[in-house]
């Protein structure tokens, strides 16, 4: 995944995602608490990339960073939910 701040851009490894936010690690550019960012995320095993605005809500000692989405287009929220529904169906 990639992300942009007001001043810079970076890359990170996505480790968790939901319709409300995501978590990532191995950031090329550290982020501060409450920093506003724009993320571009390719859903795993999907050929779909979406963008969302978010705010940093947690920065852990190991570098794991979590954001809460503050703006996700309704179509993108639907695609995120569909992605997880397909994953659940595969494991059932």
KERO-312743 format. One record per atom (N, C-alpha, C): residue in one letter; atom name; x negated, y negated, z. Coordinates in steps of 0.2 Angstrom, whole numbers, plus 5000, padded with zeros to 4 digits. Layout:
// KERO-312743
@r a | a CA | X X | Y Y | Z Z
...
// end
This chain:
// KERO-312743
@r x | a N | X 4996 | Y 5006 | Z 5000
@r x | a CA | X 5000 | Y 5000 | Z 5000
@r x | a C | X 4996 | Y 4994 | Z 5000
@r x | a N | X 4998 | Y 4988 | Z 4998
@r x | a CA | X 4995 | Y 4982 | Z 4998
@r x | a C | X 4999 | Y 4977 | Z 5002
@r x | a N | X 4996 | Y 4972 | Z 5004
@r x | a CA | X 4999 | Y 4966 | Z 5008
@r x | a C | X 4996 | Y 4960 | Z 5006
@r x | a N | X 5000 | Y 4955 | Z 5007
@r x | a CA | X 4997 | Y 4948 | Z 5007
@r x | a C | X 4999 | Y 4944 | Z 5013
@r x | a N | X 4994 | Y 4940 | Z 5015
@r x | a CA | X 4996 | Y 4935 | Z 5020
@r x | a C | X 4996 | Y 4928 | Z 5017
@r x | a N | X 4997 | Y 4923 | Z 5021
@r x | a CA | X 4997 | Y 4916 | Z 5018
@r x | a C | X 4991 | Y 4914 | Z 5014
@r x | a N | X 4985 | Y 4917 | Z 5017
@r x | a CA | X 4978 | Y 4915 | Z 5014
@r x | a C | X 4975 | Y 4921 | Z 5010
@r x | a N | X 4977 | Y 4927 | Z 5011
@r x | a CA | X 4972 | Y 4932 | Z 5008
@r x | a C | X 4977 | Y 4938 | Z 5006
@r x | a N | X 4973 | Y 4944 | Z 5004
@r x | a CA | X 4977 | Y 4950 | Z 5002
@r x | a C | X 4973 | Y 4956 | Z 5004
@r x | a N | X 4976 | Y 4961 | Z 5006
@r x | a CA | X 4972 | Y 4967 | Z 5008
@r x | a C | X 4976 | Y 4974 | Z 5006
@r x | a N | X 4973 | Y 4979 | Z 5008
@r x | a CA | X 4975 | Y 4986 | Z 5006
@r x | a C | X 4975 | Y 4990 | Z 5013
@r x | a N | X 4980 | Y 4995 | Z 5013
@r x | a CA | X 4980 | Y 4999 | Z 5019
@r x | a C | X 4983 | Y 5006 | Z 5018
@r x | a N | X 4982 | Y 5010 | Z 5022
@r x | a CA | X 4985 | Y 5017 | Z 5021
@r x | a C | X 4992 | Y 5017 | Z 5025
@r x | a N | X 4997 | Y 5018 | Z 5022
@r x | a CA | X 5004 | Y 5019 | Z 5024
@r x | a C | X 5004 | Y 5025 | Z 5028
@r x | a N | X 5007 | Y 5025 | Z 5035
@r x | a CA | X 5007 | Y 5031 | Z 5039
@r x | a C | X 5014 | Y 5032 | Z 5041
@r x | a N | X 5019 | Y 5027 | Z 5041
@r x | a CA | X 5026 | Y 5028 | Z 5043
@r x | a C | X 5030 | Y 5023 | Z 5040
@r x | a N | X 5036 | Y 5024 | Z 5038
@r x | a CA | X 5041 | Y 5020 | Z 5035
@r x | a C | X 5048 | Y 5021 | Z 5036
@r x | a N | X 5052 | Y 5016 | Z 5037
@r x | a CA | X 5059 | Y 5017 | Z 5038
@r x | a C | X 5062 | Y 5011 | Z 5035
@r x | a N | X 5069 | Y 5011 | Z 5035
@r x | a CA | X 5072 | Y 5005 | Z 5032
@r x | a C | X 5071 | Y 4999 | Z 5035
@r x | a N | X 5069 | Y 4999 | Z 5042
@r x | a CA | X 5068 | Y 4993 | Z 5046
@r x | a C | X 5060 | Y 4991 | Z 5046
@r x | a N | X 5056 | Y 4995 | Z 5044
@r x | a CA | X 5049 | Y 4993 | Z 5044
@r x | a C | X 5044 | Y 4998 | Z 5043
@r x | a N | X 5038 | Y 4997 | Z 5044
@r x | a CA | X 5033 | Y 5002 | Z 5042
@r x | a C | X 5026 | Y 5001 | Z 5047
@r x | a N | X 5022 | Y 5006 | Z 5047
@r x | a CA | X 5016 | Y 5006 | Z 5050
@r x | a C | X 5010 | Y 5008 | Z 5046
@r x | a N | X 5005 | Y 5006 | Z 5046
@r x | a CA | X 4999 | Y 5007 | Z 5042
@r x | a C | X 4992 | Y 5007 | Z 5046
@r x | a N | X 4987 | Y 5010 | Z 5043
@r x | a CA | X 4980 | Y 5009 | Z 5047
@r x | a C | X 4975 | Y 5008 | Z 5041
@r x | a N | X 4969 | Y 5008 | Z 5043
@r x | a CA | X 4963 | Y 5007 | Z 5038
@r x | a C | X 4964 | Y 5001 | Z 5034
@r x | a N | X 4966 | Y 4995 | Z 5038
@r x | a CA | X 4967 | Y 4989 | Z 5035
@r x | a C | X 4961 | Y 4986 | Z 5032
@r x | a N | X 4961 | Y 4983 | Z 5026
@r x | a CA | X 4955 | Y 4980 | Z 5023
@r x | a C | X 4954 | Y 4973 | Z 5026
@r x | a N | X 4960 | Y 4970 | Z 5029
@r x | a CA | X 4960 | Y 4964 | Z 5032
@r x | a C | X 4964 | Y 4964 | Z 5038
@r x | a N | X 4961 | Y 4963 | Z 5044
@r x | a CA | X 4965 | Y 4963 | Z 5050
@r x | a C | X 4971 | Y 4958 | Z 5050
@r x | a N | X 4976 | Y 4960 | Z 5054
@r x | a CA | X 4982 | Y 4956 | Z 5054
@r x | a C | X 4983 | Y 4954 | Z 5062
@r x | a N | X 4986 | Y 4948 | Z 5063
@r x | a CA | X 4987 | Y 4946 | Z 5070
@r x | a C | X 4995 | Y 4947 | Z 5071
@r x | a N | X 4996 | Y 4947 | Z 5078
@r x | a CA | X 5003 | Y 4948 | Z 5080
@r x | a C | X 5007 | Y 4942 | Z 5077
@r x | a N | X 5013 | Y 4944 | Z 5075
@r x | a CA | X 5018 | Y 4939 | Z 5073
@r x | a C | X 5016 | Y 4936 | Z 5066
@r x | a N | X 5011 | Y 4938 | Z 5063
@r x | a CA | X 5009 | Y 4936 | Z 5056
@r x | a C | X 5014 | Y 4938 | Z 5051
@r x | a N | X 5016 | Y 4934 | Z 5047
@r x | a CA | X 5021 | Y 4935 | Z 5042
@r x | a C | X 5017 | Y 4938 | Z 5035
@r x | a N | X 5019 | Y 4943 | Z 5033
@r x | a CA | X 5016 | Y 4946 | Z 5027
@r x | a C | X 5021 | Y 4948 | Z 5022
@r x | a N | X 5018 | Y 4949 | Z 5016
@r x | a CA | X 5022 | Y 4952 | Z 5010
@r x | a C | X 5019 | Y 4959 | Z 5009
@r x | a N | X 5023 | Y 4964 | Z 5009
@r x | a CA | X 5020 | Y 4971 | Z 5007
@r x | a C | X 5023 | Y 4974 | Z 5001
@r x | a N | X 5018 | Y 4978 | Z 4997
@r x | a CA | X 5020 | Y 4981 | Z 4991
@r x | a C | X 5019 | Y 4989 | Z 4993
@r x | a N | X 5024 | Y 4993 | Z 4992
@r x | a CA | X 5024 | Y 5000 | Z 4995
@r x | a C | X 5027 | Y 5004 | Z 4989
@r x | a N | X 5023 | Y 5009 | Z 4988
@r x | a CA | X 5025 | Y 5015 | Z 4983
@r x | a C | X 5027 | Y 5020 | Z 4988
@r x | a N | X 5033 | Y 5022 | Z 4987
@r x | a CA | X 5036 | Y 5027 | Z 4991
@r x | a C | X 5032 | Y 5034 | Z 4990
@r x | a N | X 5030 | Y 5038 | Z 4995
@r x | a CA | X 5027 | Y 5044 | Z 4993
@r x | a C | X 5031 | Y 5049 | Z 4989
@r x | a N | X 5028 | Y 5052 | Z 4984
@r x | a CA | X 5031 | Y 5056 | Z 4979
@r x | a C | X 5037 | Y 5053 | Z 4975
@r x | a N | X 5037 | Y 5046 | Z 4974
@r x | a CA | X 5042 | Y 5043 | Z 4970
@r x | a C | X 5038 | Y 5038 | Z 4965
@r x | a N | X 5041 | Y 5037 | Z 4960
@r x | a CA | X 5038 | Y 5032 | Z 4955
@r x | a C | X 5041 | Y 5025 | Z 4956
@r x | a N | X 5042 | Y 5023 | Z 4962
@r x | a CA | X 5045 | Y 5017 | Z 4964
@r x | a C | X 5041 | Y 5013 | Z 4968
@r x | a N | X 5040 | Y 5007 | Z 4967
@r x | a CA | X 5036 | Y 5002 | Z 4971
@r x | a C | X 5041 | Y 4996 | Z 4973
@r x | a N | X 5041 | Y 4995 | Z 4979
@r x | a CA | X 5046 | Y 4989 | Z 4981
@r x | a C | X 5042 | Y 4984 | Z 4985
@r x | a N | X 5044 | Y 4978 | Z 4986
@r x | a CA | X 5041 | Y 4973 | Z 4990
@r x | a C | X 5046 | Y 4971 | Z 4996
@r x | a N | X 5043 | Y 4969 | Z 5001
@r x | a CA | X 5047 | Y 4967 | Z 5007
@r x | a C | X 5043 | Y 4962 | Z 5011
@r x | a N | X 5046 | Y 4957 | Z 5014
@r x | a CA | X 5043 | Y 4953 | Z 5018
@r x | a C | X 5044 | Y 4956 | Z 5025
@r x | a N | X 5039 | Y 4954 | Z 5030
@r x | a CA | X 5039 | Y 4957 | Z 5036
@r x | a C | X 5035 | Y 4953 | Z 5041
@r x | a N | X 5035 | Y 4955 | Z 5047
@r x | a CA | X 5031 | Y 4951 | Z 5053
@r x | a C | X 5028 | Y 4957 | Z 5057
@r x | a N | X 5022 | Y 4956 | Z 5059
@r x | a CA | X 5018 | Y 4960 | Z 5063
@r x | a C | X 5021 | Y 4961 | Z 5070
@r x | a N | X 5023 | Y 4966 | Z 5072
@r x | a CA | X 5026 | Y 4967 | Z 5078
@r x | a C | X 5021 | Y 4971 | Z 5083
@r x | a N | X 5016 | Y 4975 | Z 5081
@r x | a CA | X 5012 | Y 4979 | Z 5085
@r x | a C | X 5005 | Y 4980 | Z 5081
@r x | a N | X 5000 | Y 4979 | Z 5085
@r x | a CA | X 4993 | Y 4980 | Z 5083
@r x | a C | X 4990 | Y 4984 | Z 5089
@r x | a N | X 4988 | Y 4991 | Z 5087
@r x | a CA | X 4986 | Y 4995 | Z 5092
@r x | a C | X 4978 | Y 4995 | Z 5092
@r x | a N | X 4975 | Y 4998 | Z 5097
@r x | a CA | X 4968 | Y 4998 | Z 5098
@r x | a C | X 4964 | Y 5002 | Z 5092
@r x | a N | X 4968 | Y 5007 | Z 5090
@r x | a CA | X 4965 | Y 5011 | Z 5085
@r x | a C | X 4966 | Y 5008 | Z 5078
@r x | a N | X 4969 | Y 5002 | Z 5077
@r x | a CA | X 4969 | Y 4999 | Z 5071
@r x | a C | X 4976 | Y 5000 | Z 5068
@r x | a N | X 4980 | Y 5004 | Z 5070
@r x | a CA | X 4987 | Y 5005 | Z 5068
@r x | a C | X 4991 | Y 4999 | Z 5069
@r x | a N | X 4994 | Y 4997 | Z 5063
@r x | a CA | X 4998 | Y 4990 | Z 5063
@r x | a C | X 5005 | Y 4992 | Z 5061
@r x | a N | X 5010 | Y 4989 | Z 5065
@r x | a CA | X 5017 | Y 4990 | Z 5063
@r x | a C | X 5020 | Y 4983 | Z 5061
@r x | a N | X 5024 | Y 4983 | Z 5056
@r x | a CA | X 5028 | Y 4977 | Z 5055
@r x | a C | X 5036 | Y 4979 | Z 5055
@r x | a N | X 5039 | Y 4974 | Z 5056
@r x | a CA | X 5047 | Y 4974 | Z 5055
@r x | a C | X 5048 | Y 4970 | Z 5049
@r x | a N | X 5052 | Y 4974 | Z 5044
@r x | a CA | X 5054 | Y 4970 | Z 5038
@r x | a C | X 5059 | Y 4964 | Z 5040
@r x | a N | X 5058 | Y 4959 | Z 5037
@r x | a CA | X 5062 | Y 4953 | Z 5038
@r x | a C | X 5066 | Y 4952 | Z 5032
@r x | a N | X 5064 | Y 4954 | Z 5026
@r x | a CA | X 5068 | Y 4953 | Z 5020
@r x | a C | X 5066 | Y 4959 | Z 5016
@r x | a N | X 5071 | Y 4963 | Z 5014
@r x | a CA | X 5071 | Y 4969 | Z 5010
@r x | a C | X 5077 | Y 4968 | Z 5005
@r x | a N | X 5076 | Y 4968 | Z 4999
@r x | a CA | X 5082 | Y 4968 | Z 4995
@r x | a C | X 5087 | Y 4974 | Z 4996
@r x | a N | X 5093 | Y 4973 | Z 4996
@r x | a CA | X 5098 | Y 4979 | Z 4997
@r x | a C | X 5097 | Y 4985 | Z 4993
@r x | a N | X 5095 | Y 4984 | Z 4986
@r x | a CA | X 5093 | Y 4989 | Z 4982
@r x | a C | X 5087 | Y 4993 | Z 4984
@r x | a N | X 5082 | Y 4990 | Z 4987
@r x | a CA | X 5076 | Y 4993 | Z 4990
@r x | a C | X 5078 | Y 4997 | Z 4996
@r x | a N | X 5082 | Y 4994 | Z 5000
@r x | a CA | X 5084 | Y 4998 | Z 5006
@r x | a C | X 5088 | Y 5004 | Z 5004
@r x | a N | X 5092 | Y 5004 | Z 4999
@r x | a CA | X 5096 | Y 5010 | Z 4997
@r x | a C | X 5091 | Y 5015 | Z 4994
@r x | a N | X 5086 | Y 5013 | Z 4991
@r x | a CA | X 5081 | Y 5018 | Z 4988
@r x | a C | X 5077 | Y 5021 | Z 4994
@r x | a N | X 5075 | Y 5017 | Z 4999
@r x | a CA | X 5071 | Y 5020 | Z 5004
@r x | a C | X 5076 | Y 5025 | Z 5008
@r x | a N | X 5082 | Y 5024 | Z 5009
@r x | a CA | X 5086 | Y 5029 | Z 5012
@r x | a C | X 5087 | Y 5035 | Z 5008
@r x | a N | X 5088 | Y 5034 | Z 5001
@r x | a CA | X 5088 | Y 5040 | Z 4997
@r x | a C | X 5082 | Y 5044 | Z 4997
@r x | a N | X 5076 | Y 5041 | Z 4997
@r x | a CA | X 5070 | Y 5045 | Z 4998
@r x | a C | X 5070 | Y 5049 | Z 5004
@r x | a N | X 5072 | Y 5047 | Z 5010
@r x | a CA | X 5072 | Y 5051 | Z 5016
@r x | a C | X 5078 | Y 5056 | Z 5015
@r x | a N | X 5083 | Y 5055 | Z 5012
@r x | a CA | X 5088 | Y 5060 | Z 5011
@r x | a C | X 5086 | Y 5065 | Z 5007
@r x | a N | X 5082 | Y 5064 | Z 5002
@r x | a CA | X 5079 | Y 5069 | Z 4998
@r x | a C | X 5074 | Y 5074 | Z 5002
@r x | a N | X 5070 | Y 5070 | Z 5006
@r x | a CA | X 5065 | Y 5074 | Z 5010
@r x | a C | X 5069 | Y 5078 | Z 5015
@r x | a N | X 5074 | Y 5076 | Z 5018
@r x | a CA | X 5078 | Y 5080 | Z 5023
@r x | a C | X 5081 | Y 5086 | Z 5019
@r x | a N | X 5084 | Y 5085 | Z 5013
@r x | a CA | X 5087 | Y 5090 | Z 5009
@r x | a C | X 5082 | Y 5096 | Z 5008
@r x | a N | X 5076 | Y 5094 | Z 5006
@r x | a CA | X 5070 | Y 5099 | Z 5004
@r x | a C | X 5068 | Y 5103 | Z 5010
@r x | a N | X 5069 | Y 5100 | Z 5017
@r x | a CA | X 5067 | Y 5104 | Z 5022
@r x | a C | X 5073 | Y 5108 | Z 5026
@r x | a N | X 5079 | Y 5107 | Z 5023
@r x | a CA | X 5084 | Y 5111 | Z 5026
@r x | a C | X 5085 | Y 5118 | Z 5023
// end
